[in-house]
Amino acid sequence: MKKRYHVHISGRVQGVCFRANALRAARSLGVTGWVRNLPGDRVEAVFEGEQKDAEAMLAWCRTGTPPARVDHLEVAEENATGRFTGFDIVY
């Protein structure tokens, strides 16, 4: 079963390689989608994959990789579309 999540992450998530580390995590888990910075020191990501992989990526988003610090995570579960072919940083 495929899962898709749309997340907004706030805290110390810009200027700490959060997007690059999210890219590595997503690719290692085999999820597809994208991640980008937003104004106001937030990061947005959309990703989908097999349930266990998408949930593992969601768990990664709750903490990130040091020195990032996640203070708040907004999660919306959406219908998987299969639209993405890889995982990218978008601007």
N, CA, C and O atoms as a printed pandas DataFrame, in Angstrom:
     atom_number atom_name residue_name chain_id  residue_number  x_coord  y_coord  z_coord
0              1         N          MET        A               1    0.844   -1.182    0.000
1              2        CA          MET        A               1    0.000    0.000    0.000
2              3         C          MET        A               1    0.888    1.243    0.000
3              4         O          MET        A               1    1.831    1.344    0.785
4              5         N          LYS        A               2    0.581    2.171   -0.875
5              6        CA          LYS        A               2    1.350    3.411   -0.970
6              7         C          LYS        A               2    0.776    4.469   -0.037
7              8         O          LYS        A               2   -0.434    4.538    0.179
8              9         N          LYS        A               3    1.674    5.297    0.515
9             10        CA          LYS        A               3    1.301    6.421    1.374
10            11         C          LYS        A               3    1.945    7.675    0.820
11            12         O          LYS        A               3    3.014    7.626    0.213
12            13         N          ARG        A               4    1.276    8.803    1.038
13            14        CA          ARG        A               4    1.817   10.102    0.634
14            15         C          ARG        A               4    1.609   11.068    1.786
15            16         O          ARG        A               4    0.529   11.130    2.373
16            17         N          TYR        A               5    2.655   11.823    2.105
17            18        CA          TYR        A               5    2.586   12.827    3.163
18            19         C          TYR        A               5    3.026   14.178    2.627
19            20         O          TYR        A               5    3.944   14.277    1.813
20            21         N          HIS        A               6    2.347   15.221    3.105
21            22        CA          HIS        A               6    2.708   16.611    2.818
22            23         C          HIS        A               6    2.998   17.226    4.181
23            24         O          HIS        A               6    2.106   17.323    5.024
24            25         N          VAL        A               7    4.238   17.640    4.396
25            26        CA          VAL        A               7    4.644   18.096    5.724
26            27         C          VAL        A               7    5.215   19.510    5.668
27            28         O          VAL        A               7    5.811   19.928    4.676
28            29         N          HIS        A               8    5.009   20.229    6.769
29            30        CA          HIS        A               8    5.634   21.525    7.006
30            31         C          HIS        A               8    6.415   21.386    8.305
31            32         O          HIS        A               8    5.871   20.986    9.335
32            33         N          ILE        A               9    7.687   21.720    8.239
33            34        CA          ILE        A               9    8.598   21.501    9.357
34            35         C          ILE        A               9    9.123   22.856    9.805
35            36         O          ILE        A               9    9.599   23.644    8.988
36            37         N          SER        A              10    9.036   23.127   11.098
37            38        CA          SER        A              10    9.560   24.389   11.610
38            39         C          SER        A              10   10.516   24.116   12.755
39            40         O          SER        A              10   10.460   23.075   13.409
40            41         N          GLY        A              11   11.385   25.070   12.976
41            42        CA          GLY        A              11   12.429   24.969   13.991
42            43         C          GLY        A              11   13.724   25.458   13.371
43            44         O          GLY        A              11   13.716   26.359   12.532
44            45         N          ARG        A              12   14.818   24.877   13.774
45            46        CA          ARG        A              12   16.113   25.210   13.165
46            47         C          ARG        A              12   16.319   24.256   11.992
47            48         O          ARG        A              12   17.013   23.246   12.109
48            49         N          VAL        A              13   15.704   24.594   10.864
49            50        CA          VAL        A              13   15.714   23.697    9.713
50            51         C          VAL        A              13   16.230   24.366    8.438
51            52         O          VAL        A              13   16.206   23.757    7.368
52            53         N          GLN        A              14   16.688   25.593    8.542
53            54        CA          GLN        A              14   17.315   26.253    7.401
54            55         C          GLN        A              14   18.735   26.627    7.792
55            56         O          GLN        A              14   18.996   27.031    8.925
56            57         N          GLY        A              15   19.645   26.485    6.839
57            58        CA          GLY        A              15   21.049   26.786    7.104
58            59         C          GLY        A              15   21.777   25.673    7.848
59            60         O          GLY        A              15   22.880   25.881    8.354
60            61         N          VAL        A              16   21.164   24.492    7.916
61            62        CA          VAL        A              16   21.764   23.357    8.631
62            63         C          VAL        A              16   21.758   22.089    7.772
63            64         O          VAL        A              16   21.851   20.978    8.292
64            65         N          CYS        A              17   21.650   22.266    6.465
65            66        CA          CYS        A              17   21.642   21.146    5.497
66            67         C          CYS        A              17   20.443   20.220    5.650
67            68         O          CYS        A              17   20.529   19.036    5.322
68            69         N          PHE        A              18   19.322   20.748    6.148
69            70        CA          PHE        A              18   18.142   19.915    6.334
70            71         C          PHE        A              18   17.667   19.330    5.008
71            72         O          PHE        A              18   17.372   18.138    4.925
72            73         N          ARG        A              19   17.590   20.168    3.964
73            74        CA          ARG        A              19   17.107   19.679    2.667
74            75         C          ARG        A              19   18.046   18.621    2.082
75            76         O          ARG        A              19   17.587   17.604    1.563
76            77         N          ALA        A              20   19.341   18.856    2.165
77            78        CA          ALA        A              20   20.300   17.882    1.630
78            79         C          ALA        A              20   20.200   16.557    2.386
79            80         O          ALA        A              20   20.267   15.488    1.780
80            81         N          ASN        A              21   20.040   16.627    3.695
81            82        CA          ASN        A              21   19.905   15.402    4.480
82            83         C          ASN        A              21   18.565   14.722    4.228
83            84         O          ASN        A              21   18.478   13.494    4.258
84            85         N          ALA        A              22   17.516   15.511    3.980
85            86        CA          ALA        A              22   16.217   14.932    3.626
86            87         C          ALA        A              22   16.328   14.203    2.294
87            88         O          ALA        A              22   15.762   13.123    2.122
88            89         N          LEU        A              23   17.053   14.792    1.357
89            90        CA          LEU        A              23   17.283   14.161    0.056
90            91         C          LEU        A              23   17.967   12.807    0.231
91            92         O          LEU        A              23   17.544   11.814   -0.360
92            93         N          ARG        A              24   19.012   12.767    1.033
93            94        CA          ARG        A              24   19.730   11.502    1.285
94            95         C          ARG        A              24   18.813   10.471    1.938
95            96         O          ARG        A              24   18.782    9.308    1.535
96            97         N          ALA        A              25   18.068   10.914    2.953
97            98        CA          ALA        A              25   17.170    9.997    3.664
98            99         C          ALA        A              25   16.105    9.442    2.729
99           100         O          ALA        A              25   15.841    8.239    2.722
100          101         N          ALA        A              26   15.498   10.316    1.944
101          102        CA          ALA        A              26   14.434    9.889    1.037
102          103         C          ALA        A              26   14.960    8.899    0.005
103          104         O          ALA        A              26   14.327    7.878   -0.266
104          105         N          ARG        A              27   16.104    9.202   -0.559
105          106        CA          ARG        A              27   16.663    8.302   -1.575
106          107         C          ARG        A              27   17.053    6.956   -0.972
107          108         O          ARG        A              27   16.888    5.917   -1.612
108          109         N          SER        A              28   17.569    6.970    0.258
109          110        CA          SER        A              28   17.939    5.691    0.884
110          111         C          SER        A              28   16.705    4.862    1.230
111          112         O          SER        A              28   16.767    3.632    1.253
112          113         N          LEU        A              29   15.588    5.531    1.500
113          114        CA          LEU        A              29   14.349    4.825    1.815
114          115         C          LEU        A              29   13.550    4.462    0.572
115          116         O          LEU        A              29   12.626    3.651    0.638
116          117         N          GLY        A              30   13.903    5.059   -0.555
117          118        CA          GLY        A              30   13.196    4.761   -1.792
118          119         C          GLY        A              30   11.881    5.504   -1.944
119          120         O          GLY        A              30   11.015    5.076   -2.707
120          121         N          VAL        A              31   11.717    6.628   -1.218
121          122        CA          VAL        A              31   10.502    7.430   -1.405
122          123         C          VAL        A              31   10.766    8.488   -2.468
123          124         O          VAL        A              31   11.910    8.870   -2.711
124          125         N          THR        A              32    9.705    8.950   -3.088
125          126        CA          THR        A              32    9.807    9.961   -4.133
126          127         C          THR        A              32    9.081   11.222   -3.695
127          128         O          THR        A              32    8.209   11.178   -2.828
128          129         N          GLY        A              33    9.452   12.360   -4.308
129          130        CA          GLY        A              33    8.802   13.622   -3.975
130          131         C          GLY        A              33    9.781   14.764   -4.043
131          132         O          GLY        A              33   10.669   14.782   -4.894
132          133         N          TRP        A              34    9.619   15.736   -3.132
133          134        CA          TRP        A              34   10.482   16.913   -3.128
134          135         C          TRP        A              34   10.512   17.564   -1.753
135          136         O          TRP        A              34    9.691   17.271   -0.884
136          137         N          VAL        A              35   11.486   18.460   -1.581
137          138        CA          VAL        A              35   11.635   19.245   -0.357
138          139         C          VAL        A              35   12.083   20.646   -0.762
139          140         O          VAL        A              35   12.827   20.804   -1.730
140          141         N          ARG        A              36   11.633   21.664   -0.026
141          142        CA          ARG        A              36   12.042   23.043   -0.313
142          143         C          ARG        A              36   11.962   23.904    0.937
143          144         O          ARG        A              36   11.237   23.591    1.881
144          145         N          ASN        A              37   12.727   25.004    0.925
145          146        CA          ASN        A              37   12.645   25.997    1.986
146          147         C          ASN        A              37   11.431   26.879    1.748
147          148         O          ASN        A              37   11.030   27.117    0.609
148          149         N          LEU        A              38   10.858   27.355    2.836
149          150        CA          LEU        A              38    9.775   28.320    2.795
150          151         C          LEU        A              38   10.194   29.565    3.563
151          152         O          LEU        A              38   11.101   29.498    4.392
152          153         N          PRO        A              39    9.552   30.699    3.301
153          154        CA          PRO        A              39    9.821   31.875    4.131
154          155         C          PRO        A              39    9.477   31.567    5.594
155          156         O          PRO        A              39    8.638   30.714    5.884
156          157         N          GLY        A              40   10.128   32.263    6.482
157          158        CA          GLY        A              40    9.806   32.080    7.894
158          159         C          GLY        A              40   10.481   30.889    8.530
159          160         O          GLY        A              40    9.964   30.325    9.494
160          161         N          ASP        A              41   11.639   30.491    8.002
161          162        CA          ASP        A              41   12.414   29.405    8.609
162          163         C          ASP        A              41   11.652   28.091    8.693
163          164         O          ASP        A              41   11.723   27.378    9.694
164          165         N          ARG        A              42   10.930   27.785    7.633
165          166        CA          ARG        A              42   10.226   26.505    7.567
166          167         C          ARG        A              42   10.661   25.755    6.319
167          168         O          ARG        A              42   11.186   26.339    5.371
168          169         N          VAL        A              43   10.434   24.454    6.342
169          170        CA          VAL        A              43   10.700   23.583    5.203
170          171         C          VAL        A              43    9.408   22.840    4.892
171          172         O          VAL        A              43    8.659   22.461    5.793
172          173         N          GLU        A              44    9.161   22.639    3.599
173          174        CA          GLU        A              44    7.993   21.899    3.142
174          175         C          GLU        A              44    8.478   20.690    2.352
175          176         O          GLU        A              44    9.462   20.774    1.616
176          177         N          ALA        A              45    7.793   19.584    2.505
177          178        CA          ALA        A              45    8.137   18.387    1.740
178          179         C          ALA        A              45    6.875   17.613    1.393
179          180         O          ALA        A              45    5.907   17.594    2.154
180          181         N          VAL        A              46    6.906   16.981    0.237
181          182        CA          VAL        A              46    5.866   16.045   -0.184
182          183         C          VAL        A              46    6.598   14.780   -0.601
183          184         O          VAL        A              46    7.528   14.830   -1.406
184          185         N          PHE        A              47    6.184   13.663   -0.058
185          186        CA          PHE        A              47    6.843   12.405   -0.414
186          187         C          PHE        A              47    5.855   11.260   -0.339
187          188         O          PHE        A              47    4.871   11.298    0.400
188          189         N          GLU        A              48    6.150   10.243   -1.126
189          190        CA          GLU        A              48    5.296    9.062   -1.131
190          191         C          GLU        A              48    6.122    7.820   -1.430
191          192         O          GLU        A              48    7.216    7.891   -1.991
192          193         N          GLY        A              49    5.571    6.701   -1.044
193          194        CA          GLY        A              49    6.219    5.428   -1.270
194          195         C          GLY        A              49    5.441    4.333   -0.569
195          196         O          GLY        A              49    4.325    4.550   -0.097
196          197         N          GLU        A              50    6.041    3.159   -0.506
197          198        CA          GLU        A              50    5.419    2.073    0.246
198          199         C          GLU        A              50    5.201    2.540    1.687
199          200         O          GLU        A              50    5.986    3.330    2.211
200          201         N          GLN        A              51    4.151    2.060    2.315
201          202        CA          GLN        A              51    3.754    2.536    3.634
202          203         C          GLN        A              51    4.911    2.577    4.616
203          204         O          GLN        A              51    5.122    3.601    5.265
204          205         N          LYS        A              52    5.666    1.496    4.746
205          206        CA          LYS        A              52    6.748    1.459    5.738
206          207         C          LYS        A              52    7.834    2.478    5.411
207          208         O          LYS        A              52    8.418    3.070    6.319
208          209         N          ASP        A              53    8.109    2.687    4.139
209          210        CA          ASP        A              53    9.137    3.639    3.732
210          211         C          ASP        A              53    8.676    5.083    3.941
211          212         O          ASP        A              53    9.442    5.912    4.432
212          213         N          ALA        A              54    7.436    5.386    3.572
213          214        CA          ALA        A              54    6.901    6.731    3.762
214          215         C          ALA        A              54    6.808    7.052    5.255
215          216         O          ALA        A              54    7.089    8.180    5.661
216          217         N          GLU        A              55    6.422    6.086    6.064
217          218        CA          GLU        A              55    6.339    6.318    7.506
218          219         C          GLU        A              55    7.726    6.487    8.121
219          220         O          GLU        A              55    7.888    7.245    9.077
220          221         N          ALA        A              56    8.726    5.790    7.583
221          222        CA          ALA        A              56   10.106    5.978    8.049
222          223         C          ALA        A              56   10.596    7.378    7.695
223          224         O          ALA        A              56   11.305    8.002    8.485
224          225         N          MET        A              57   10.227    7.881    6.515
225          226        CA          MET        A              57   10.605    9.241    6.131
226          227         C          MET        A              57    9.896   10.253    7.022
227          228         O          MET        A              57   10.490   11.255    7.419
228          229         N          LEU        A              58    8.659   10.004    7.330
229          230        CA          LEU        A              58    7.917   10.874    8.240
230          231         C          LEU        A              58    8.594   10.908    9.607
231          232         O          LEU        A              58    8.718   11.974   10.210
232          233         N          ALA        A              59    9.027    9.764   10.095
233          234        CA          ALA        A              59    9.746    9.702   11.380
234          235         C          ALA        A              59   11.046   10.494   11.290
235          236         O          ALA        A              59   11.408   11.191   12.239
236          237         N          TRP        A              60   11.757   10.397   10.161
237          238        CA          TRP        A              60   12.981   11.173    9.989
238          239         C          TRP        A              60   12.677   12.667   10.072
239          240         O          TRP        A              60   13.437   13.421   10.680
240          241         N          CYS        A              61   11.573   13.099    9.467
241          242        CA          CYS        A              61   11.205   14.522    9.472
242          243         C          CYS        A              61   10.936   15.047   10.887
243          244         O          CYS        A              61   11.046   16.249   11.129
244          245         N          ARG        A              62   10.593   14.178   11.797
245          246        CA          ARG        A              62   10.317   14.614   13.175
246          247         C          ARG        A              62   11.581   15.052   13.909
247          248         O          ARG        A              62   11.498   15.781   14.897
248          249         N          THR        A              63   12.751   14.616   13.437
249          250        CA          THR        A              63   13.996   14.964   14.126
250          251         C          THR        A              63   15.054   15.543   13.212
251          252         O          THR        A              63   15.862   16.362   13.650
252          253         N          GLY        A              64   15.069   15.137   11.947
253          254        CA          GLY        A              64   16.123   15.577   11.045
254          255         C          GLY        A              64   17.457   15.003   11.478
255          256         O          GLY        A              64   17.520   13.973   12.149
256          257         N          THR        A              65   18.519   15.683   11.085
257          258        CA          THR        A              65   19.875   15.277   11.420
258          259         C          THR        A              65   20.567   16.452   12.080
259          260         O          THR        A              65   20.469   17.570   11.573
260          261         N          PRO        A              66   21.273   16.246   13.204
261          262        CA          PRO        A              66   21.975   17.370   13.839
262          263         C          PRO        A              66   22.861   18.091   12.834
263          264         O          PRO        A              66   23.492   17.444   11.999
264          265         N          PRO        A              67   22.919   19.416   12.898
265          266        CA          PRO        A              67   22.456   20.284   13.979
266          267         C          PRO        A              67   21.032   20.800   13.820
267          268         O          PRO        A              67   20.657   21.752   14.505
268          269         N          ALA        A              68   20.227   20.210   12.945
269          270        CA          ALA        A              68   18.826   20.644   12.820
270          271         C          ALA        A              68   18.083   20.380   14.125
271          272         O          ALA        A              68   18.443   19.501   14.907
272          273         N          ARG        A              69   17.036   21.170   14.332
273          274        CA          ARG        A              69   16.160   20.977   15.488
274          275         C          ARG        A              69   14.729   21.194   15.008
275          276         O          ARG        A              69   14.379   22.295   14.585
276          277         N          VAL        A              70   13.918   20.177   15.068
277          278        CA          VAL        A              70   12.521   20.275   14.652
278          279         C          VAL        A              70   11.687   20.615   15.879
279          280         O          VAL        A              70   11.642   19.863   16.853
280          281         N          ASP        A              71   11.025   21.774   15.805
281          282        CA          ASP        A              71   10.143   22.191   16.901
282          283         C          ASP        A              71    8.695   21.803   16.655
283          284         O          ASP        A              71    7.946   21.529   17.594
284          285         N          HIS        A              72    8.304   21.781   15.379
285          286        CA          HIS        A              72    6.905   21.484   15.057
286          287         C          HIS        A              72    6.831   20.838   13.677
287          288         O          HIS        A              72    7.539   21.232   12.750
288          289         N          LEU        A              73    5.972   19.852   13.565
289          290        CA          LEU        A              73    5.759   19.158   12.292
290          291         C          LEU        A              73    4.262   19.098   12.028
291          292         O          LEU        A              73    3.508   18.512   12.803
292          293         N          GLU        A              74    3.839   19.710   10.926
293          294        CA          GLU        A              74    2.448   19.623   10.478
294          295         C          GLU        A              74    2.394   18.542    9.412
295          296         O          GLU        A              74    3.169   18.570    8.455
296          297         N          VAL        A              75    1.489   17.597    9.572
297          298        CA          VAL        A              75    1.420   16.454    8.656
298          299         C          VAL        A              75    0.024   16.354    8.058
299          300         O          VAL        A              75   -0.978   16.376    8.773
300          301         N          ALA        A              76   -0.022   16.244    6.743
301          302        CA          ALA        A              76   -1.277   15.952    6.053
302          303         C          ALA        A              76   -1.053   14.687    5.229
303          304         O          ALA        A              76   -0.114   14.609    4.436
304          305         N          GLU        A              77   -1.911   13.713    5.422
305          306        CA          GLU        A              77   -1.837   12.502    4.605
306          307         C          GLU        A              77   -2.694   12.727    3.370
307          308         O          GLU        A              77   -3.839   13.170    3.464
308          309         N          GLU        A              78   -2.126   12.419    2.213
309          310        CA          GLU        A              78   -2.825   12.625    0.947
310          311         C          GLU        A              78   -2.859   11.309    0.178
311          312         O          GLU        A              78   -2.196   10.343    0.557
312          313         N          ASN        A              79   -3.623   11.277   -0.888
313          314        CA          ASN        A              79   -3.664   10.088   -1.740
314          315         C          ASN        A              79   -2.390   10.014   -2.572
315          316         O          ASN        A              79   -1.996   11.000   -3.195
316          317         N          ALA        A              80   -1.758    8.878   -2.584
317          318        CA          ALA        A              80   -0.568    8.685   -3.410
318          319         C          ALA        A              80   -0.959    8.770   -4.875
319          320         O          ALA        A              80   -2.002    8.260   -5.285
320          321         N          THR        A              81   -0.100    9.427   -5.665
321          322        CA          THR        A              81   -0.409    9.632   -7.078
322          323         C          THR        A              81    0.538    8.877   -8.002
323          324         O          THR        A              81    0.195    8.614   -9.155
324          325         N          GLY        A              82    1.714    8.529   -7.517
325          326        CA          GLY        A              82    2.711    7.898   -8.373
326          327         C          GLY        A              82    3.316    8.865   -9.378
327          328         O          GLY        A              82    3.969    8.441  -10.332
328          329         N          ARG        A              83    3.109   10.139   -9.174
329          330        CA          ARG        A              83    3.541   11.181  -10.110
330          331         C          ARG        A              83    5.041   11.403  -10.120
331          332         O          ARG        A              83    5.604   11.769  -11.152
332          333         N          PHE        A              84    5.696   11.187   -8.991
333          334        CA          PHE        A              84    7.118   11.485   -8.878
334          335         C          PHE        A              84    7.964   10.304   -9.347
335          336         O          PHE        A              84    7.588    9.145   -9.172
336          337         N          THR        A              85    9.113   10.618   -9.946
337          338        CA          THR        A              85   10.028    9.556  -10.393
338          339         C          THR        A              85   11.271    9.485   -9.528
339          340         O          THR        A              85   12.033    8.523   -9.618
340          341         N          GLY        A              86   11.487   10.486   -8.694
341          342        CA          GLY        A              86   12.644   10.540   -7.804
342          343         C          GLY        A              86   12.357   11.505   -6.680
343          344         O          GLY        A              86   11.217   11.929   -6.490
344          345         N          PHE        A              87   13.386   11.851   -5.935
345          346        CA          PHE        A              87   13.237   12.831   -4.859
346          347         C          PHE        A              87   14.219   13.963   -5.141
347          348         O          PHE        A              87   15.397   13.722   -5.406
348          349         N          ASP        A              88   13.725   15.204   -5.081
349          350        CA          ASP        A              88   14.538   16.356   -5.444
350          351         C          ASP        A              88   14.376   17.505   -4.456
351          352         O          ASP        A              88   13.385   17.594   -3.732
352          353         N          ILE        A              89   15.375   18.376   -4.448
353          354        CA          ILE        A              89   15.269   19.657   -3.776
354          355         C          ILE        A              89   14.724   20.624   -4.823
355          356         O          ILE        A              89   15.276   20.729   -5.918
356          357         N          VAL        A              90   13.651   21.327   -4.493
357          358        CA          VAL        A              90   13.080   22.300   -5.430
358          359         C          VAL        A              90   13.211   23.694   -4.825
359          360         O          VAL        A              90   13.320   23.860   -3.610
360          361         N          TYR        A              91   13.196   24.682   -5.703
361          362        CA          TYR        A              91   13.392   26.069   -5.278
362          363         C          TYR        A              91   12.222   26.923   -5.680
363          364         O          TYR        A              91   12.210   28.123   -5.405
